[in-house]
Amino acid sequence: MQTDKIILGIDPGTSLMGYGLIHVKKQKLIMIQMGVINLTKLSSHELKLKKIFERTLNLIDEYKPDELAIEAPFFGKNVQSMLKLGRAQGVAMSAGLYRNIPIFEYAPKKIKMAITGKGTSSKQQVALMLKSILNITEMPKNLDASDGLAAAVCHHFQRHDHKNKSYSSWKSFIQKNPKKIK
């Protein structure tokens, strides 16, 4: 398994697309960057998709990630919104595929579970846990950025030492991973 790599995490959206990049160096996670791509001023869905593709390619070209982790669209009541979100996700994935980067998709609950231990956690709870995991001094005002970062961290946890392990509680996790506690 590669011990030095960069993971790009994306939280797709048609108004704001969150992203985060982490550098995995041996066992240590280091946040490189996180932010949002603001799409609210663009007049059409097609222009938003074009911007998502271009900005994702820019992130890939600038940071050279080895893998891309992306949040899967969740099923909502509004089918039109879900279709637009699915297109946004597909365009971001296409940018990764265009640069031959492996893509990994995670359900929102899976990401929350990997970060907080609870699949129904709020954006604020996820952000607070990321702040602790990555020693971030200040979180962004917009939590879509931390959601993108969460996708990257979730991917690392899923692909690394948490693979094929399950824990019945936080107590169980702590007992089996004492070095992960500060």
Secondary structure in CASP SS format (residue, H / E / C, confidence):
PFRMAT SS
TARGET T0000
AUTHOR 0000-0000-0000
METHOD secondary structure of the structure
MODEL  1
M C 1.00
Q C 1.00
T C 1.00
D E 1.00
K E 1.00
I E 1.00
I E 1.00
L E 1.00
G E 1.00
I E 1.00
D E 1.00
P C 1.00
G C 1.00
T C 1.00
S C 1.00
L E 1.00
M E 1.00
G E 1.00
Y E 1.00
G E 1.00
L E 1.00
I E 1.00
H E 1.00
V E 1.00
K E 1.00
K C 1.00
Q C 1.00
K E 1.00
L E 1.00
I E 1.00
M E 1.00
I E 1.00
Q E 1.00
M E 1.00
G E 1.00
V E 1.00
I E 1.00
N E 1.00
L C 1.00
T C 1.00
K C 1.00
L C 1.00
S C 1.00
S C 1.00
H H 1.00
E H 1.00
L H 1.00
K H 1.00
L H 1.00
K H 1.00
K H 1.00
I H 1.00
F H 1.00
E H 1.00
R H 1.00
T H 1.00
L H 1.00
N H 1.00
L H 1.00
I H 1.00
D H 1.00
E H 1.00
Y H 1.00
K C 1.00
P C 1.00
D C 1.00
E E 1.00
L E 1.00
A E 1.00
I E 1.00
E E 1.00
A C 1.00
P C 1.00
F C 1.00
F C 1.00
G C 1.00
K C 1.00
N C 1.00
V H 1.00
Q H 1.00
S H 1.00
M H 1.00
L H 1.00
K H 1.00
L H 1.00
G H 1.00
R H 1.00
A H 1.00
Q H 1.00
G H 1.00
V H 1.00
A H 1.00
M H 1.00
S H 1.00
A H 1.00
G H 1.00
L H 1.00
Y H 1.00
R C 1.00
N C 1.00
I C 1.00
P C 1.00
I E 1.00
F E 1.00
E E 1.00
Y E 1.00
A C 1.00
P H 1.00
K H 1.00
K H 1.00
I H 1.00
K H 1.00
M H 1.00
A H 1.00
I H 1.00
T H 1.00
G C 1.00
K C 1.00
G C 1.00
T C 1.00
S C 1.00
S C 1.00
K H 1.00
Q H 1.00
Q H 1.00
V H 1.00
A H 1.00
L H 1.00
M H 1.00
L H 1.00
K H 1.00
S H 1.00
I H 1.00
L C 1.00
N C 1.00
I C 1.00
T C 1.00
E C 1.00
M C 1.00
P C 1.00
K C 1.00
N C 1.00
L H 1.00
D H 1.00
A H 1.00
S H 1.00
D H 1.00
G H 1.00
L H 1.00
A H 1.00
A H 1.00
A H 1.00
V H 1.00
C H 1.00
H H 1.00
H H 1.00
F H 1.00
Q H 1.00
R H 1.00
H C 1.00
D C 1.00
H C 1.00
K C 1.00
N C 1.00
K C 1.00
S C 1.00
Y C 1.00
S C 1.00
S C 1.00
W H 1.00
K H 1.00
S H 1.00
F H 1.00
I H 1.00
Q H 1.00
K H 1.00
N C 1.00
P H 1.00
K H 1.00
K H 1.00
I C 1.00
K C 1.00
END
